[in-house]
Amino acid sequence: MDLSLTEDQELIASTAREVLASRVSTAGARALEGDPSGYSAALWKEMVELGWTGLAFPEEHGGVGGDFLDACLLFEQLGYARVPSPLPASVACCGMPVARCGTPEQRERWLAAIADGRIVTAAPLPWDRPGEGPAAAREGDAFVLSGTAEFVPYAASAEHILVVARLDGEPRAFWVDASDVTLRPLGAIGSDRPCHVELDGVRAEDALGADAAAAINLFGAAATCAEMVGGAQRVLDMTVEYATEREQFGRAIGSFQAVQHHCADMAIDVLGSRFIAYEAIWLLSAGREAAQEVAMAKAWVSEAYERVCALGHQVHGAIGFTGEHDLRLFSEHAMAASLAFGDPDLHYDKLAEDLDPD
């Protein structure tokens, strides 16, 4: 595995960082705290024009011809700038499962729609309660879905929702029109404006292949890891900058050994997170089996991001806890992202079961 970026990938990452840094005052988490949609429509339009929504899709389906790793470079920069966006939900949780498990007709329809900027989102089964969630039943050539999908991000902004429901006891993914469901907005610490999606006899005429339900979780967890890597890197950069500027007892606090140790521990966690996350992302991009690698990455990066934020608060002191300081926004993101697509304990348990099924 080669973790170095190509020239094109370097350009993707640097362009994304530059664009998002210039838009954070109007499209960042702080600017959108009171916005019911949770994202900037103007920035979303710009992302579509830049080709970000189609970066990971083939050119024949309206995409740019890149891959999932390319898209994760964008997700990392979203995390670095703390810019909430439905981009990961649309591209990773919906687009990649269609690209991997959809029929040629489904890929032509949905990948082109996502690349054109249609906002879609996914509703996987609860990670901690896999036996619960919506159920599906056949009705002629269509399917009828009933039940509640929980914590669906950007559901109020989505035109279609890829709902995972159990059909004959097995999870399948179904496309439903967002106008046919009932939404219950939730007060959550994350900035993705999650809703419970209630399905009361909702018809779905389009169902993806049998592996799509698992693909939603795999690509969603990997995309979340990329975001967390970006967020952790930003907290490290903020903390090092603060330590070199803040003076105490007539000298920069970065000259004190305890502060240096904190920064070193943060740097180790950031580097380790980057390696383990992009190993899983690379495997998914290459079309290889990556379930264990994604589980390891999600468990490790979730805990590492929270450790980085905690040490960042130690170095910043009281100022880092105030509403005016951005460190608070990253700590909130770390807590929310840790729970998305399964918390660390769940993934550790899953790994233990895979390694010793008896």
N, C-alpha and C positions, 0 to 999 in steps of 0.2 A: 504494500500500500504506500503510495506517494502522496503525502499531505501537502506538498507545495502546490501553489496555485499557478495555473497557466497565465499568460499575458492577458487573455480575454477575461479570465476569472478575476484577476487583479483589477482590471478595468471595471468589471461589474461591481465589485466591492467598493472601490474608491468613488465611483460615480454615485452609488447608492448613499454612501456616507455623506458626500457633499450635498446631494439633493435633500436628504432628510435633515441635515444640520441647518440648512437654510429655511426649512419649513417648520422646524420644531416649535417656534413661537406661536404658530397658528394651528398646528396639527399634532403637537405633542400631548402627552398624557395630562400635563397640567392645564393646557389650554382647553382640553376636551372634558374636564372633570364634570361639568354640568350639562354636557351635550347628551341627549337621550340616544343618539345613534352610536356614539362612542368612537367615531372616526371622522376624518375630514373628507367630505365629498370632493372638494377641489383637489386635494392631494391624490385621491383615488383616480380621478380623471387623468391626472398627470402620470400616475403609474401605468395606466392603460396606454397612454400615448407613448410612454417610454418602452413599452413591450414587456413590462414586468409580469403582467398577468398571464402572458403566454410564453415566458422564458423557458419553462421546462417541457413544453409541448412541441411535437413535430411541426414542421412548416406546412405540411399538407392539411393540418387541422387548424391553421391560423396562428400557429405558434412561432417561436423564434428558432427552434431547433436545438435548444440546450437540454439540460437534464436536471434531475432533482437536486444535485449538489449545487448547481448554479443558482437555483431558486433559494437554497438554504443560505447562500451568501447574502441574499436580500433579507431573509428573515433575521439573520444575525445583526444586520445593520438596523433593522427595526428595533431590535432589543437594545442595541447600543444607544440609539437616539431616544428610546422610550416613546416611540410613535405607535399608538394602537392602530391596527388595520385589519380588515377582513382578508387580507392577502393570504396568510397561511391557511386559514380555513377554506378559502376558495381553491387555492392551488394544491396544497398538500393533502388536505382531508377529503376533497372532492375530486379534483382533477387527476391526481396521481392514481387513486383507485380505479377511476374510469380508464385511464391510459393502460393500467396493468390488467384489469379484469373485464373491461367492457367489450362488447361486440364492435365490429367495424362501424356499424351504424351509430352506436352509442358514442364511440370516440369522435366520430365526425360531428355529431350534434353537440355534445356537451363540452368537449375541449375547445371547439370554436367559440361557443357561448362564453366560457370562462375567459378565454383569451381576449374576447371583445369587451370584457369588463362586467359581465353579469355577476352579481354577488350571489354566491351560493354558500351553504354551510352544511356541516354534517352533524348527525346525532347518533353517536355510537351507543351501544349498550353500556350500562354502568360497569366500570371495571371491577368494583368491589362487590357487585351483586349481579353476576353474569346471567343468573336465571330470571332476572326481572327485566322490565322494559316493555316496549310495544310488542304486539303480536300481529301476525299477518295471516289472512285466509284467502284462498283462491275464490274468485268469482268470475267464472268464464275465462276469458283471456287476460283479465286484470286481477288485481289484488286489493284487498280491503284491510286497512291498518287501524288498529285501535290500541289505546293505552297512552302513556305519557313518556316522552323523551325528555331527559333531565339535563339542565345546564348546557343548553345549546347556544354557542357563541354567535353574536350578531344575527340572531334569528329574526329580529324585527326589521332588519335591513335586507334580508335575503329574499330573492325571488323564488328560489327552489331550495328544498332541504333534502339531503341524502340521509334517509332515516334507516337505521338498522333495526329490524324487527325479526322475531322468531317465526319461521314458517316451517311447520311440521317438526318443531323442536330445534331447528338449525337456524343460526343467524344469517340473514340475507339483507342486502342493501336495496332500498327502494327510493326512487325519486318521487317526491310529492310537491305539489304547488303550495307555496307558502300562504297563499290566500285561502286555502282550504283548512288551515289549522287554527287552533286557538292558542294564543301566546299568554303566558303569565310571567311578566318581567320579574327578575330577582334582584334583590339588593346584595351584591357580592363585592368582595374586595378587589377583584380583577376589573380591568377596563374594557372587557369584551362584551359587556351588556348581555349576560346570559339570560335565557328564558327557559321555563318549562314549556314544552310543546305538547299540547293535548290533541290527540288524534281520535276522533269519534266517527268511525266508519269512513275514513278518508280513502279515496281510491288512488291507487298507484298503478300506472300502466307500464312502467319501465323498471325492471329489476336487473341489477348487475349480477355478475357471476358469483359463485359460491365463496370465492376467496376475498371478495370485496370488503366484507365486514372486518376481517382481520387486517386488511390493507389500510383501512381508515385509521385504525389504532396505531399501526406501525408508522405510517407516514406522518400522522398527527403528532405522535410522541417525538419523532426525530426532528420535526420542524420546531417543536417547542424547545427541544434541546439547543437548537441553533439560536433561537431567540435568547435563551438563558445564557449561552456563551457570550453573546453580544452584551447583554446586561451586566454580566460579571466583569467583562473587560472594561466597561465604562465605569463601574464602581471602583475598580482598581486604579484606573487613570485619574479619576476624581480624587481619590484618597492620596495618591502619590503627589499630585499637584498641591493639595491642601497641606500635606506634611512639609513640603518645601517652602511654602509661603507663611504658614502660621508660626509665629514665634512665641516662645515661653522661656522665661529666665534669660532673656537676651540672645536666644539662639533658635533656629528653626527646629520644630519638634521632630523633623525627620532625622535629626542628628542623634536622637536618643535611641538606644539599642532596642528598647521595648517596642517602639514604633516601627523600627526597621524590621523587627521580627514579624510584626503583624503584616506589614506590606509584603514581606517575603512569603509568608504563609498564603496570603491572598494570591500572589503571582503563581504559586505552585498549583493552587486549586483552579485558577483560570486556565493554565496551560494543560493540566490534566483533563479538564472539562473539554477543552478544544479537541484534544487527541481522541478521547473516547467517543465524543459526539460525532466527529467527522469520520471516524471509522465506520460507525453504524450508517451514517448518511451515504458514504461511498459504497458500501455494500448494497444498500437499497438502490442507488443510482445504477449500479452494475447489474441489477436484476438477480442478485444472489440472496440466499437465505440469510436473514438478519434478525430473526426474532429475539435470540438471546442477546445479541449485541445492542439492539435497541433497548431491551429491558435493562441491561447493565448501564447504558448511557443515561437513560431516564432516571434511574435510581441515583447514580453518582452525581450527575450534573445538578439535579434538584437539591441535594444536600450541600454540594459545593457552593452553589449560588447563594444559598442562605447563609453559609459560613462566611463567604466573602462580604455579604451585606452586614453581617454582625460585626466583623472586624472593622469594616468601614465606619460603622457607628462608633466603635471604640476609639478610633483615631480622630474622628471628627468631634467627638464629645457632644455636648448639648445641642450645638447648632445643627447637627445631622438629624435631630428628631423634630425640628421645627417644620411648620407647614411651608415656610418660604424656601427650604432647601430641597434640592432634587433627590437627595439620597432616600428620602421617604418613599418616593415614587418607585424606586428600584426595589426597596424592601417589600413593598406591597406586591410588585410584580413577581418577586421570588416566591412569595407565599402562594399566590394564585397559580403560577406556572408549575410549582411543585405538585399541586393536586391534579392538574390537567392530565388526562390519559393515564391515570393511576399514580398514586404516591409512591415514594421509595419503598416502603414496607411491602406494598403489594408486588412490586417488581422483584424485590429480593425473595419473597415467597415463591413467586413464579419460577425464578431461576433455580431455587432449591428443589422444587418439584421436578423441573426438567433434568437436573443433574442426578437426582435420586428419586425416581418415580415411585419407588416402594416405600 
